[in-house]
Structure formats: structure tokens, C-alpha cells
Amino acid sequence: MRIGIDAMGGDFAPEVAVMGIIAASKEIPAGATIVAFGDAAIIETILKRENCNSSNIEIINAPDVIGMDDHPAKAFQAKQNSSIVVGFHHLHSGKIDAFASAGSTGAMMVGAMYTIKSIQGVIRPCITGPVAKINGGKITTLLDVGLNSDCKPDVLYQYAMLGNLFAKYYYEIETPKVCLLNIGSEEGKGNLLTRAAYELMKDSTEFQFCGNIESNELYSDKVDVIVCDGFTGNVVLKQVESLYEIAKTLNVNNSFFDHFNYENHGGTPVLGVNAPVIIGHGASSAKAIKNMILQTHKVVVSDLTEKIKQAFQ
């Protein structure tokens, strides 16, 4: 298995990205190779400084960088030697099995949509956010958390399908409980979007729909997948992530709050595209980069992309 990683992506790259690559190389299962895309001279200097001679790290020279302030589509076309562009070309040609980056989210989405493209039948790919359960159980998957601010009911229905498959094959939940985020639990609650989406979901045989769920039950064991539009999901995710900072500020030491530290999750897969693509936080630390690489490996092992393709045939 060959896991591609953007060594130039993120606010603190390449230093932090390469340190994360080194850490991941010590933990990634045997048989996996980390393929680092970036300025080869810089990467090699850091590896040498850290006395890292790992045989499971390969370097592909791609010295240009698509910055956070660059126009994603224009930069993807203009900067053909950038780490993101070269990485996606390798993914499209099958030279790597997955590609991950903490760089420009816009450029990553442009790369995904213009190289490997959406899986046939998927209206809009989406990204997920993890929400911890208070009882210490498995993670609840929230989607979409930012790619699509405006959605139609059929898009939310597909999010339910994608979230169900992700929870089943990545988190190994045999029959995930899927709910629609709403302002009330009753069937008739909500706006035009959620009421119409409920009508589509309630008789579905493609996932176990458990009705509406309110935000005060986000952390309960009543649900494994929470579906919403990207605007709502992003607002909720930012609030969820703030719990970790609040706990730190108040000196609350409880392992439950560690689940809200993005560093422990690494990134989020783009669901609905033809190959595994993982997007990380722009402010990723070396720990976050390490976990993003390990997460990417797990996504590949789960065969999630093929499972989604089969479901949408």
C-alpha cells in the first residue's frame, strides 16, 4: 500500500508535516509506504537532521505550493509542480492508493473533482466530522460539515447513505442508526428542507433511519450518523471542537474531552469520490499529520471507496 501525503500542506509545513511523516513511519503497519510530495531537498534535510533513514518513506519532488490565499481552481491549473497537483496526478494514475493533505481545502476539492472525479450517481461529495458519545462508545459521524452549504432533500438522502457506509466500514458499526438533525423530534418539525428529506428517508431500505434528532442529543448513544446541510454541520462542528479548548482552559481532565481534539483524528475523508482523499486541518501539528496518515491507511484498508461505488451502482 502506498499512502500519499502533501509535505508542503498546512500552516506549519514543511517542518511539521515532515515530522508527522517521521512519526507515522514508526507506527504504520508493515507493507505500507508513505509517499511524501514536496520540495525534495527540504524534506531530505529534515529527515537527515532527525536521523530518519526509514525504508517506508519515499519522496516525490514537487517544490511548488498552492497557498491558502491562492484561487484554488486557477492555482491547480497554473502550479503543475505543486505538491497537491503532483499528488493528485499520482492518485489518478494509480501510483498511490490514497492522498492526504492539510493544505488548501479548496485546491484539494478541485483536485478531487477534476482528476479522480465523483463516483457515478453521487450528486455531491461531502466531508464528515466526528462527535464523541458520552457513554464512551463509538464515534458518531456528522455530515456534511462544510462542503455544501445549500442542499436539496435528495442530497441529504445521499448523505445518509454515505454516512451509513462510513460508519459501517470505517467505524465497524454493523447497523448504524441514522438520524436527521432538526429542531424537534417529531416528523413534521423543521424547515422545507428537513421535512422533505424526512419524507425521503423514512421508508428507506438502504439505511436504518431513526427519525429526527435535536442538538441536545448529539453526544447520546441514540445515533451513529447525523445528517445535515454543510452550513449547519460546520456551525455544529466548530461548537463541538470548542469543548476541548474549554476543558483545557478550565483544567478539566477527562478522557471524554480528548475526543474533541482534532489532532487525535487527523482529518476527514471526502466521501463520494473515486479514490481515498483525506483533508486535514490547516493548523495541523505533527501529531495531527501523523494521525491523518494513519487514518488514511485505515480508510484504504476498509475498502470504503469500493463499498460506496457498489452502493451507488
N, C-alpha and C positions, 0 to 999 in steps of 0.2 A: 504494500500500500504506500502511496506517495501523497503526502499532505502538503499542499502549497500554502505558504504564509507570506504576506506582504511585510517585508522587513523595514519598509520605509513609511508604513502607515501608522498614524497616531500622533498625538501632540508631542510625545517624547521620543519618537523614533529618530534615528535607528537604534540608539543606545538601549532603550528599554525593550524594544522589540527583539533585539538580538539576545538580550539577557533572558527574555522569556523563552526564546527558542532553545537556548542552552539548558534552561531548567526543564523544558518539555522533553528534550532529547534524553534526559536521565530517567523519565517516567513513562514515556510512550512504549507500548508493547513491542516486543521483538518482531521484526519483519516490516516495520513501518519506517519510512524515511521522511524527514522534514525537508521540504524544498523551499529555500529562502530566496525570495525575489527582491533584489535591491542592488545598491552600489557594492559590487563585489569587494573592492579594496577596503571600504569601511567595515563591511561585515567580517572580512578576514582579519582585520586589525583587532577588532573586539574579541573574536574567537581566540586569537593568539594571546592577547592580553589576559584572558581568562583561562589560559592553558586548556582550551577545549579542542580536542582532536577527535571528536565524536564521528564515527563512521556513518551515523544515521542522519547527518546534516549535509545537504547538497546546496550549493549556491548557484543561482542563475543571475547573471549580471543584468540589471535593469536600473540604471542610475537616475533616471528622471523621476520626479514626484508630482502627483496630482494633489495640490494643496486643498485645504478646506475651503479656501476662498475662490478657487477656480470654478468656472462654469463646468459642471460635470460632463455634459454631452460634448461641448467644444474641446475640453481638455482630453477626453478619451480619444477623440479623433486626432488631436494635434500632438499629443505626447505618446507616441507609439513605443518609446523606450522606457516608459514609466513602469513601475513595479506592478500596478494594478492591471494595466493593459497587457503586459507580457504574461502575467499570471493567468488572466482570462484566456489568452490565446493557448496557453499550455493546457488549461482545463478543457477548452473546446476540442483540442486535438487529441485528448486522452492521455497526455503525458503526465498529468497528475490526476488524482481521484477526487480532490476537493480543493477549494481555495478559500482562505480566511484573511480578513484584514480589519484593522482598527482605523483605517484611513477614511477618506471621503465616502460617506454613505451614498451620496448621490452618484459618484463615479462607480461604486460597486453595483448599484442598481442598473445604471446604464450598461455596464459590462455584462451583467446577468441577462438583461433583456435583449441586447444586441449580439451576443455571442452564443450562449447556450440556450437562450430564449425560454419562454414559459412552456410548461407541459401542455400538450394539446388538451383543450377542454377547460383549463383553468382560466377564469376571467381575469383575476388579478392576484398575483402572488402577494404574500403577506409575511410579517415577522411576528415573533411571539415574545412574551415576557413571562418569567417565572414568578409565581406567587406561592409563598410557603404556607403550609397548613399548620394551624395552631396545635394540632394533636401530634405533630411530629411525623406525619405520614408523608406520602409522596408529594411532589410539587404539582400545583395547579397551573395549567397553561392558559395565559391570557392572549387573545389575538383578535384583531390586528392591534399593534401598539405604535403605529406611526406611518406606515407606508401609504395608506389610503384614507384620507380624512373624510371623504364623502363616499358613501357606499349605497348600493341598491340592495333590496332584500335577497336577490339570488346570489349576490356576492357574500353576504353574511351566511347564507346557507353553505356555500363552498368553504368558508372559514371554519364552519362547524365540522365539515368533512376533513379538512386539513388538520385541524386541531385534534380531532379524534384519532387520526392516523399517527400524528406526532406523539400523543400521549400513549398510544398503544405500543408503538415500536421503539420509541426512544426511552420513555419512562417505564415501559413494560407493564402498563395497566391493562388488564385483559379486556375489560369492557368499560371504557371511560364514560363518566357521567358528563353530558354536555348541557350547558345552560346558556341562556341569553341574558346579558347584563341589561337591567331595566330599572325603572323607578318603582316597581311594585311586583309582587309575585303572581298576581292574578293575570289570567290570559289576556284580558282586554286592556291592560295597562300599557303606557308608553306613547311614543310618537308614531307617525305614519310608518317610519322605517321599521321599528321594532315590532309593531303589530303585524305588519305584512310578513316580516321574517318569521315571526312565531307561527303564522299560518302555514308557511312552507316547511318548517321544522317539525311541527307537532306530530305528523304522521310518517316521518322519515323512517325508512328501514336501513339507512346507511350509517346511522349512529344512534346511540341511546339518548334521546332528548328528554331532559328532566325539567323543562319549563324555564320560567324567568328566575333570576336571582338578583337580589339587591346588593349594593356595595358593602353593606354592613356584614355580609356573609362571605366576603372574598376569601377569608382565611379558614373557612369551615371545611369539613370533610364531605359536604353535600355535593361537591362539584369537582371535576377533574379538568374540564375545559370551559373557559368563559369566553363567549363570543361578543364582539362589539365592533363598531367602526374605529378607524385608526385615530381619529381625533379624541374620542372618548378614551380609548385604550392608552394613548400616550399620556393623557392627564392622569389616569389612574396609576400607570406605571411609575411616573415621577413621584407621585404621592407614596406609593409602596416603597420605592427606593429611599425616600427620605427617612423612613423608620430606622434605618441603620445609622444614619447620621444623628438622629435624635437620641437613639440608645447610647451612642458613643458620647455625645455631649452630656448626657445625664449619668454617665458612668454605670449604665445598666449592663451587667454581664450575664447574658443568657444566650445560649446557642441558637435559639429561635431567630434572633435578630441577625445572626450571621448569614442567614439565607437571603437577606435583603442587600447584601454587599455584592455588587455586580462583579467584583473581582473573582468571587467564588464560582461564578457561572461562565465567565469568559466572553460569551457573545450570544448571538441569536441566529438560527438558520433562516434563510429565505425559503419559505415553503411554497412550492408550486413551480419551481424552475427545474431544468433538465439535468442538473448536477448539483452536488452539495456546495453551497455558498454560505459562509458564516460571516456575519458583520459584528465587529466588536465596538466597544465604547471608545470614543476618540481620546479620552483621558486615561486609557488603559495603562496599568502598571505592568511590570514584568510578570507578576503573579497572574494578572488578568490575561496576558498574552499566552502564558503557559497553559492556563485553563481553557482558553479558546482553542488552542491546538489540540488538547486532549479531548475537548468537546467535539471538534471536527472529526477526529478519529472515531469517536463513538457514533456520530451521525453516519459515517461511511459503513461502519460495522453493522449498524441497524438496518441497512439497506432501505432506508426511508424513502429515498427518491424513487426507487423502483416500485415500492409499495404504493406511492401516490400515483405513479403512472398507471399501474394496474387498476386502481380505483376509478380513474377518470377515463378509462378506455370506453 
